[in-house]
Amino acid sequence: MLFLIRDGESERPLTGLTVNESYAGLACVYVGPALEVGREILWQETGEISTPCKVMRCQQLHRDVHLLGLQIVG
């Protein structure tokens, strides 16, 4: 699954493995630095469809491996 993290005017990709998905949000595991709760990211569903999400939880599972709980806000 591809997400885009907004840093001011720029965006950087984040690739995650989906663990669970519902109408209200999703959970995914990814390798990288922790993301702060409240941060907004975009879920890139297709090349033309992106859905804004908010980080509700970021739990470290192992060094540089995190579980994200995301709430769909759009």
N, C-alpha and C positions, 0 to 999 in steps of 0.2 A: 504494500500500500504506500502511496506517495503522499507526503504532506509538504507544505511550504511554510517555513517559519519566516515571519516578517521581522526585519531588523531595520527600522526606519523606512527608507525608500526602497531598500533591497529585499530580496527573498532568497532563502537558501533551502535546498531540498532536504527532507528527512524521510528515510524509508523505514517502515515498521511492519511487523507481522501482526495481523489482526487476531486477537484472542476472542473477542466477543463484540457483537454489533446489535444495537437496538434502534428504535425510532428516536430515542432521546440522546444517544451517544454511543461511544465505542471504547474498547480497551485495546491497546496494542503494546507490543514489546519492541524496543529498538536499542541499538547500540550507539552510544554517544553521551554527551554531558547531560546532566539533569536539567529539566526545564522548570521554571518557576510556576507555581500555581497562579492561575489568573491570566497567564499568557495566551494570546490568541494565535492560532495557527489555521492554515487552510488545508482541508482534506481534498486532494486532487482526485476526484472520483473518475473523471475521464479527461481528455484533452480540453474539453470545453466546459465541464462542470466542476466547480469547486465549492465546498461547503465550509463556512467558518465554524470553528470549534474553539472551545476554551479548555485549557488544562485544569482539571479539577483535582488531579492526584498525580504525583510522580514518585514512584517507589523504586529504590535501588534494589535490584535482584542479585546483582553481582557487579564487580568492578566494570564500569561503563555500560552496564546493561540495565535498562529501566522499564518499568511497567507504567504506562500512561493511562489515566482515566480521562476521557475527553467528553465534554458536553457539547452537543450540536447547538449552535446559537443562531443559525440562519434558516 
